């Protein structure tokens, strides 16, 4: 019998469906094929991207030349434009504003062929430092309300460039998904005077069945109401609303955990396409007591179709308890 | 400059981004290839599906034999099971219940190779009659709260069977997406004493730029805050909360409009993969004044990736005004 499970933060139901796991088309891992051709993100091609905003470099190499370990540049095809005003206005009953914002590409390594499996913990640390530095920079500008940090790996997950990279989009409004999480966490807090994420961490550590990995600073687990097979969250054990407040020691622990979890996902599933999303608090909001930052990683192994789009329900053919066991047992050398 | 637009019903922002339309990988129509092989939904194979629940048949042909124009059967791999009790319970801080519900397949035509382009208005009428009949049947059973009717066309849109079909999932809870729409419509109504959908219809008919097609009963238009290129809604002009209350005359008009819109989408975009979702009111709720049923059709031409999953924001590279013009001008013979 399938099980209906409710997400404890937002009112989203999922169907954990063992019956559907039997379908032959389920859990097919679409290979991330090598596309070849010219790569504008590779060392030596620094003039093919807009000028760098931030970099971690070896020695005294000059900006926009080779010699970098990590490089952040504006997206050449930005979703939002960082000049001009918001100019909020209406059109009859509709609301609109200018597409003000920012869109950056974090080039995670000079090695075009690197994957989470081959990257070192040091590489992950560089990525996390870059994310933090860029969020702190945008936090200085009151026109920005929220920063979305995400990574698309593989064509199926929406990646259009093969070279390892993540992205940042700075938004002038707090997006719907963040508002839902904040509202849900606030409602829980107002009833119980506790952070819902802290309660989840406590229960998962006690239960153990959904734990994928753990270190002193972080828990990696499969959520009780996972929408997708092998959906994995990485969350700091100590309560904290904002990722960018993480100190050096916590960044070390996160680099370690991110490396471990992505290597385990690659080992268990054969390097599947995935999306990674940082969920952190908006700027200038008083959510410190009830919000708790975390990272969500969702391998793309099932297709989202009319039922999911029409209802917001998800059908997950792999119980999170089983997925966690696969990940715990995945050997990563 | 891209534009940020807000959905007037739910607080969802989209980026209408002309800049991103230039990307070569945008708006690639993935072909629905013929997969061949044995088809359990074809005439003559009635014994390969569970017994039929409803059918539109020629003459006096017997159930579960050939001679049908349309056939409704239980899904052989159901997401939910229609026996047993809900058994609502907790697991620590989490809520769950048994996966009670129902899952049916509407086999839309005996012709395996039929598409919206080749199907007659009469075929669409049969489909709409079947949807209505099945919803009315579930409405008799107080254990069901909401019916999701949807169609996945093409592999990219999540279809696993090639034979033309739509699906029905009967749910014991009102899903998140429906709650959001109901809450948004109710909030609008409580402020203005008007249905937000009726106001949208009025504005779109006055504006005309986003209209894709129109007949006496229905408006087909591209929403102001379209999430996807060529997202198209079909909505009855007269206020009505529940699809299943549609009378014979309105069903004729809807068959005509559904046929017209899908043929236009196929003509304009080369038969793209798409999802179709019926949005109608839950059972046994008092939403008649402020809710308004409609059909949402979303061609799958862009990939949903980390940014969309992480924020609930969408990036739409085709302004709905442009998409509507393409559809208005699409020649469908």
Interface residues (C-beta under 8 A of the other chain):
Chain A: X1 X2 X3 X4 X5 X6 X8 X10 X11 X12 X13 X15 X16 X17 X19 X20 X22 X23 X25 X77 X78 X79 X80 X81 X84 X91 X92 X93 X94 X95 X96 X97 X98 X99 X100 X146 X148 X149 X150 X151 X152 X155 X156 X157 X158 X159 X160 X167 X169 X171 X172 X173 X175 X176 X177 X178 X179 X180 X196 X199 X200 X203 X207 X224 X225 X275 X276 X277 X278 X279 X296 X298 X303 X304 X305 X306 X307 X309 X310 X311 X312 X313 X315
Chain B: X1 X2 X3 X4 X5 X6 X8 X10 X11 X12 X13 X15 X16 X17 X19 X20 X22 X23 X25 X77 X78 X79 X80 X81 X84 X91 X92 X93 X94 X95 X96 X97 X98 X99 X100 X146 X148 X150 X151 X152 X155 X156 X157 X158 X159 X160 X167 X169 X171 X172 X173 X175 X176 X177 X178 X179 X180 X196 X199 X200 X203 X207 X224 X225 X275 X276 X277 X278 X279 X296 X298 X303 X304 X305 X306 X307 X309 X310 X311 X312 X313 X315
